[in-house]
């Protein structure tokens, strides 16, 4: 599918959207990571970045948070592009992220569920 424009719809800088930009350089998404308490050291290689962030966050639910955050960023982006819903609101992304994490929370063991709940309350 060819798009008219390949610029990032999530930021005001009008940069070309690449995977790196979408998940690490875009100011909107940087705000998402900050909200989640994840600091990316972009001077490192991607696998090292993830390892360092996981160590810094020091939470057993890091993997779930990372995956759901990326999924929520991707879905938010697609809503803006394909549903012609040009609203760029952090609140919308946060709501999507929280909804997806709550769905994960329904499927996990009680011990893990309490960890997710505790993590949510710390945000």
C-alpha positions in Angstrom: 0.0 0.0 0.0 1.5 3.3 -1.0 0.9 6.3 1.2 0.9 9.9 0.1 3.4 10.8 2.7 5.9 8.9 4.8 6.3 11.5 7.5 5.5 10.7 11.2 2.0 11.6 12.1 2.7 11.5 15.8 5.2 14.4 16.0 5.2 18.0 15.0 8.7 17.8 13.5 7.4 16.2 10.3 10.3 13.8 10.2 10.3 10.7 8.0 8.8 7.8 9.8 11.2 5.0 10.3 11.0 2.2 12.9 13.8 4.0 14.9 12.0 7.3 14.7 8.6 5.9 15.6 9.7 4.1 18.7 12.7 6.1 19.9 13.1 9.6 18.3 9.5 10.8 18.0 8.8 13.4 20.8 5.3 12.1 21.3 6.5 8.6 21.9 9.4 9.7 24.0 6.7 11.2 26.3 5.0 7.8 26.4 8.3 6.1 27.5 8.9 8.8 30.1 5.4 8.2 31.5 6.2 4.5 31.8 9.5 5.2 33.5 11.5 3.7 30.7 14.7 5.6 29.6 16.2 4.5 26.3 20.0 4.9 25.9 19.9 5.5 22.2 23.7 5.4 22.0 23.6 1.7 22.5 22.7 -1.0 20.0 18.9 -2.0 20.1 19.4 -5.2 22.0 21.7 -3.5 24.5 19.1 -0.7 24.9 16.4 -3.1 25.8 18.7 -5.0 28.3 19.8 -1.7 30.0 16.2 -0.4 30.1 15.1 -3.7 31.7 17.8 -3.5 34.3 17.0 0.1 35.0 13.2 -0.5 35.4 13.9 -3.7 37.4 10.4 -5.1 37.1 9.3 -8.6 36.3 6.6 -7.1 34.0 9.1 -5.1 31.8 8.6 -7.3 28.8 4.8 -7.0 28.9 5.0 -3.2 29.4 7.4 -2.9 26.5 5.3 -5.0 24.1 2.0 -3.4 25.0 3.5 0.1 24.8 4.8 -0.5 21.3 1.5 -2.1 20.3 -0.4 0.9 21.7 1.9 3.4 19.9 1.4 1.4 16.6 -2.4 1.3 17.0 -2.6 5.0 17.9 -0.5 5.8 14.8 -2.8 3.6 12.6 -5.9 5.3 14.0 -4.6 8.7 13.0 -3.6 7.5 9.5 -6.3 5.0 8.5 -9.4 6.1 10.4 -8.8 9.8 9.5 -8.8 10.6 13.2 -6.2 13.3 13.3 -6.4 13.8 17.0 -3.0 13.5 18.6 -3.6 13.1 22.3 -1.4 11.5 24.9 -4.5 10.8 26.8 -5.8 8.6 24.0 -2.5 6.6 23.8 -2.6 6.2 27.6 -6.1 4.9 27.6 -5.3 2.4 24.8 -2.2 1.3 26.8 -4.1 0.9 30.0 -6.9 -1.0 28.3 -4.5 -3.5 26.7 -2.6 -3.9 30.0 -5.8 -4.6 31.8 -6.6 -7.3 29.2 -3.2 -8.9 29.9 -3.9 -8.7 33.6 -7.1 -10.8 33.1 -5.1 -13.7 31.6 -2.2 -14.0 34.1 -1.7 -15.8 37.3 -2.9 -14.0 40.5 0.7 -13.3 41.7 1.6 -11.7 38.4 -1.7 -9.9 38.3 -0.9 -8.2 41.6 2.5 -7.1 40.3 0.8 -5.5 37.3 -1.8 -3.8 39.6 1.0 -2.5 41.9 3.0 -1.3 38.9 -0.1 0.6 37.6 -0.6 2.3 40.9 2.9 3.6 40.8 2.3 5.5 37.5 
